[in-house]
C-alpha cells in the first residue's frame, strides 16, 4: 500500500530559535498524540537542516526535507544547494518544482526533470509539485495541463524510479489564499493523475505512488480532503508553521 504522508513546507519562515521551538513542539505533540501509519516530513529552510536533525533523531515517523536543490552536482552556482550536499547530511527528502520556484525562479518542466534525476541519484525522495493557475482552471484544459507537467518531468523515469517519487498536487489558486480546492476538485485531479500514471506505468505502479494535496490545507478541512480515495496526504504551508494546527492535520490523516 502507498504511504500516507503529511509534509510541512515552512518556506522562508522562522529564525533558528523559532525553528527549533516549532520542531520541538511538533515532535512532542506527534509522539504523544499520533498513532497509525502516517509519515511526517518537515521541509524547513536548508540552513536549519543540520540543527533540526538533532531534534528529530530517534523520533518515529518524522523526517526532514529540503525545499529545493540544484540540478547540477556542484559548480559555480552561487547561493544554490546540491543534492549531494543533502545526501551528505542524511536528508531523505526534497521538494522539487514548487509553484513558487516555477513562478519566481522560472523553473521549467525540463529543468525539473533534471532535478528529479539528481535527487533520485542521491537517494533523495523528490516531492514533485504540480498544479494549475486560476486562469488555466477557468480557461484551459486544466487537467491536461497538470498531466503534461508530470509527463515532461517524470515520464522519463523507470517504473522503479517513479515509485521513489511523491507527487504533490497544488493548485496555485489555493496556495496561501485560504481558498482550498473542494474535496471533489482534489479527488478529480488526483484520480486523473493516477490514471495518467497507470497509462504509462500500469495500474500496479500507479497505485503505489503517494499523491498529496496542497493549497490552504488546515485543521478544519484536512479530514475531508484526506477522506478521498486518491488523496494520500497533504503538503501544508501556512498551517505547518503552527504546531497545534499541523498536528491536527497529521491526526486527520
Ligand atoms: P499553503 O501552502 O498551505 O499555505 O496554501 C501550500 C504550499 O505552498 O505548499
Boltz pocket constraint, residues with backbone or C-beta under 6 A from the ligand:
constraints:
  - pocket:
      binder: B
      contacts: [[A, 9], [A, 170], [A, 174], [A, 175], [A, 176], [A, 177], [A, 178], [A, 214], [A, 215], [A, 216], [A, 217], [A, 235], [A, 236], [A, 237], [A, 238], [A, 239]]
      max_distance: 6.0
